[in-house]
Amino acid sequence: MNIENKEMLYTLSKEDLATALTPYYKDFYDQLSDHQKENISFDMVVNDAYKRLHFNNSAPTNTDRILKPIEYAGVSQCILAIGTVVAGAFSLAFKFMGIHESERHSATQVLLKKLGHDAIHELLTIVKDLKNSPSIIDKSKNTWSLISEVKNDIGISGIINSLKESMHWYDWVITGITAIAQLTIWFATGGVAFIAEIALEGPAIATLVLDSVNAVDICL
């Protein structure tokens, strides 16, 4: 059983999770059609979010390189390589939000397209720092720096909309409310809990570093 950490939603009891999600429910609910509103409730959101958070954080992180970011014509190999690192970082973050693996893949595709080529290329400095990180904590901090910089570019709303544009409405409400609650906590606390958590994800971090090495080799 997980020890509760108020900064990591997947460790919370169902009651505490409900408290964490409450401030965000109305905004999502108000965006739904009348028919959709009839088919969802706050209790359903909490129950499904709780199940997703526990299911997706009970198994090791898949480190297979199945992501093929920004799959459209005219993208340079450098942008693709940096995008792979960014997608890997967000796939880790999305796991902690209870987002299923297939949904993570779709959402990172949308997110990278929202960022655009120029913004992705500007992340090369952080990718280089990740490549050169001397310790697992430094690697984790630079992974958080990537996520923070993306948030600076497109905002938390841009990240949430990446989920909205890649999911069925019901799944988006569940994951969107969970994601905005988790992201708000992380950004309010400098990502401390996220950094500590992914420092325990050795294979996933190793994959990110290998991808960052590849990106630097291609881009420089």
C-alpha positions as a printed NumPy array, in Angstrom:
array([[  0.   ,   0.   ,   0.   ],
       [  1.275,   3.472,  -0.888],
       [  2.22 ,   5.94 ,   1.798],
       [  0.153,   9.064,   1.185],
       [  2.028,  11.943,  -0.392],
       [ -0.272,  14.925,  -0.904],
       [  1.783,  15.964,  -3.932],
       [  1.276,  12.638,  -5.777],
       [ -2.388,  11.888,  -6.43 ],
       [ -1.897,   8.175,  -7.012],
       [ -0.904,   7.708,  -3.358],
       [ -4.102,   9.268,  -1.974],
       [ -7.111,   7.535,  -0.476],
       [-10.318,   7.864,  -2.474],
       [-11.61 ,  10.422,   0.037],
       [ -8.501,  12.591,  -0.225],
       [ -8.509,  12.248,  -4.003],
       [-12.093,  13.538,  -4.061],
       [-10.973,  16.566,  -2.061],
       [ -8.114,  17.217,  -4.5  ],
       [-10.362,  16.96 ,  -7.576],
       [-13.321,  18.967,  -6.254],
       [-12.056,  22.474,  -7.255],
       [-11.763,  21.463, -10.926],
       [-14.919,  19.436, -11.559],
       [-17.387,  22.265, -12.262],
       [-15.24 ,  23.847, -14.981],
       [-15.058,  20.56 , -16.875],
       [-18.72 ,  19.716, -16.242],
       [-19.846,  23.094, -17.59 ],
       [-18.133,  22.36 , -20.922],
       [-20.284,  19.272, -21.536],
       [-23.498,  18.983, -23.528],
       [-26.757,  18.245, -21.723],
       [-26.607,  14.632, -22.908],
       [-23.051,  14.246, -21.646],
       [-23.946,  15.766, -18.282],
       [-26.609,  13.107, -17.847],
       [-23.962,  10.409, -18.226],
       [-21.391,  11.557, -15.699],
       [-21.23 ,  12.565, -12.044],
       [-18.552,  13.635,  -9.6  ],
       [-18.649,  10.24 ,  -7.885],
       [-18.045,   8.555, -11.253],
       [-15.077,  10.854, -11.881],
       [-13.528,  10.08 ,  -8.498],
       [-14.09 ,   6.326,  -8.782],
       [-12.656,   6.094, -12.293],
       [ -9.754,   8.438, -11.53 ],
       [ -8.877,   6.381,  -8.461],
       [ -8.874,   3.145, -10.49 ],
       [ -6.791,   4.663, -13.292],
       [ -4.252,   6.174, -10.917],
       [ -3.719,   2.862,  -9.159],
       [ -3.74 ,   0.704, -12.293],
       [ -1.221,   2.839, -14.179],
       [  1.138,   3.199, -11.226],
       [  1.151,  -0.447, -10.141],
       [  3.258,  -1.719, -13.048],
       [  6.773,  -0.809, -14.247],
       [  6.997,   1.973, -16.803],
       [  7.193,   0.692, -20.365],
       [ 10.493,   1.916, -21.786],
       [  9.991,   0.592, -25.315],
       [ 10.505,   3.325, -27.891],
       [  7.088,   3.11 , -29.517],
       [  6.659,   6.877, -29.859],
       [  7.041,   8.399, -33.286],
       [  6.47 ,  12.061, -32.496],
       [  5.162,  14.692, -34.871],
       [  4.331,  12.27 , -37.635],
       [  3.903,  14.634, -40.543],
       [  5.941,  15.731, -43.525],
       [  8.67 ,  18.335, -43.478],
       [  9.983,  17.735, -39.967],
       [ 13.76 ,  17.696, -39.576],
       [ 15.541,  14.81 , -37.878],
       [ 16.677,  17.245, -35.177],
       [ 13.105,  18.257, -34.316],
       [ 12.013,  14.614, -34.337],
       [ 14.849,  13.675, -31.982],
       [ 14.121,  16.488, -29.509],
       [ 10.415,  15.679, -29.751],
       [ 11.145,  12.093, -28.764],
       [ 12.77 ,  13.295, -25.53 ],
       [  9.89 ,  15.667, -24.765],
       [  7.361,  12.917, -25.474],
       [  9.229,  10.58 , -23.129],
       [  9.199,  13.139, -20.326],
       [  5.463,  13.752, -20.7  ],
       [  4.738,  10.049, -20.954],
       [  6.277,   9.687, -17.489],
       [  4.255,  12.617, -16.164],
       [  1.029,  11.323, -17.716],
       [  1.566,   7.922, -16.095],
       [  1.431,   9.572, -12.666],
       [ -1.894,  11.146, -13.7  ],
       [ -3.437,   7.731, -14.346],
       [ -3.42 ,   8.072, -18.125],
       [ -3.309,   4.778, -20.008],
       [ -0.303,   4.046, -22.21 ],
       [ -2.145,   4.304, -25.538],
       [ -3.679,   7.606, -24.415],
       [ -0.244,   8.938, -23.443],
       [  0.99 ,   8.256, -26.956],
       [ -1.925,  10.093, -28.594],
       [ -1.731,  13.038, -26.193],
       [  2.01 ,  13.557, -26.675],
       [  1.466,  13.626, -30.455],
       [ -1.045,  16.459, -30.066],
       [  1.121,  18.263, -27.514],
       [  4.169,  18.285, -29.807],
       [  2.118,  19.684, -32.669],
       [  0.82 ,  22.422, -30.361],
       [  4.389,  23.333, -29.459],
       [  5.538,  23.663, -33.059],
       [  9.002,  23.354, -34.564],
       [ 10.562,  26.534, -33.172],
       [  9.507,  25.912, -29.572],
       [ 10.661,  22.296, -29.766],
       [ 14.066,  23.36 , -31.082],
       [ 14.449,  25.826, -28.209],
       [ 14.277,  22.859, -25.819],
       [ 17.62 ,  21.568, -27.126],
       [ 19.535,  23.344, -24.338],
       [ 17.6  ,  21.437, -21.673],
       [ 17.962,  18.197, -23.644],
       [ 21.715,  18.798, -23.703],
       [ 21.669,  19.363, -19.925],
       [ 19.783,  16.082, -19.533],
       [ 22.413,  14.286, -21.61 ],
       [ 25.208,  15.692, -19.441],
       [ 23.503,  15.208, -16.06 ],
       [ 25.978,  13.569, -13.64 ],
       [ 23.445,  11.996, -11.266],
       [ 19.975,  10.467, -11.323],
       [ 18.629,  13.455,  -9.372],
       [ 20.095,  15.871, -11.918],
       [ 18.548,  13.811, -14.71 ],
       [ 15.212,  13.965, -12.906],
       [ 15.502,  17.731, -12.398],
       [ 16.22 ,  18.284, -16.083],
       [ 13.255,  16.097, -17.01 ],
       [ 11.124,  18.391, -14.862],
       [ 12.73 ,  21.405, -16.555],
       [ 11.507,  20.107, -19.919],
       [  7.962,  19.811, -18.61 ],
       [  8.158,  23.27 , -17.028],
       [  9.382,  24.864, -20.237],
       [  6.566,  23.278, -22.234],
       [  4.125,  24.65 , -19.656],
       [  5.694,  28.1  , -20.117],
       [  5.152,  27.788, -23.882],
       [  1.567,  26.481, -24.058],
       [  0.312,  26.765, -20.47 ],
       [ -1.377,  24.141, -18.341],
       [ -4.452,  24.686, -20.527],
       [ -2.457,  23.67 , -23.609],
       [ -1.376,  20.457, -21.912],
       [ -4.956,  19.706, -20.851],
       [ -6.257,  20.454, -24.353],
       [ -3.771,  17.916, -25.715],
       [ -5.686,  15.347, -23.707],
       [ -9.06 ,  16.727, -24.82 ],
       [ -8.169,  16.538, -28.5  ],
       [ -6.964,  12.943, -28.292],
       [ -9.693,  11.271, -26.21 ],
       [-13.383,  10.438, -25.988],
       [-15.198,  13.098, -23.95 ],
       [-15.725,  10.835, -20.921],
       [-12.056,   9.819, -20.75 ],
       [-11.03 ,  13.453, -21.167],
       [-13.139,  14.575, -18.213],
       [-11.608,  11.892, -15.971],
       [ -8.028,  12.411, -17.088],
       [ -8.33 ,  16.169, -17.575],
       [ -9.539,  16.825, -14.035],
       [ -6.867,  14.512, -12.636],
       [ -4.171,  16.081, -14.802],
       [ -4.977,  19.692, -13.952],
       [ -5.115,  18.846, -10.246],
       [ -1.755,  17.06 , -10.405],
       [ -0.052,  19.69 , -12.565],
       [ -1.289,  22.511, -10.334],
       [  0.193,  20.785,  -7.281],
       [  3.503,  20.122,  -9.019],
       [  3.938,  23.629, -10.385],
       [  3.009,  25.162,  -7.026],
       [  5.774,  23.155,  -5.343],
       [  8.507,  23.321,  -7.967],
       [  7.99 ,  19.732,  -9.049],
       [  9.748,  18.367,  -5.963],
       [  7.551,  15.27 ,  -5.649],
       [  7.732,  14.535,  -9.381],
       [ 11.53 ,  14.791,  -9.338],
       [ 11.788,  12.437,  -6.362],
       [  9.36 ,   9.97 ,  -7.932],
       [ 10.995,   9.681, -11.338],
       [ 14.409,   9.307,  -9.706],
       [ 13.086,   5.839,  -8.803],
       [ 12.206,   5.108, -12.444],
       [ 15.727,   4.059, -13.445],
       [ 15.01 ,   2.307, -16.775],
       [ 12.695,   5.085, -17.95 ],
       [ 15.247,   7.774, -17.094],
       [ 17.967,   5.745, -18.831],
       [ 15.837,   5.685, -21.982],
       [ 15.317,   9.453, -21.787],
       [ 19.063,   9.988, -21.47 ],
       [ 19.775,   7.741, -24.471],
       [ 17.221,   9.706, -26.486],
       [ 18.817,  12.976, -25.368],
       [ 22.244,  11.703, -26.471],
       [ 20.743,  10.889, -29.858],
       [ 19.112,  14.33 , -30.107],
       [ 22.324,  16.177, -29.281],
       [ 24.305,  14.077, -31.766],
       [ 21.801,  14.836, -34.529],
       [ 21.266,  18.523, -33.765],
       [ 24.813,  19.705, -33.009]])
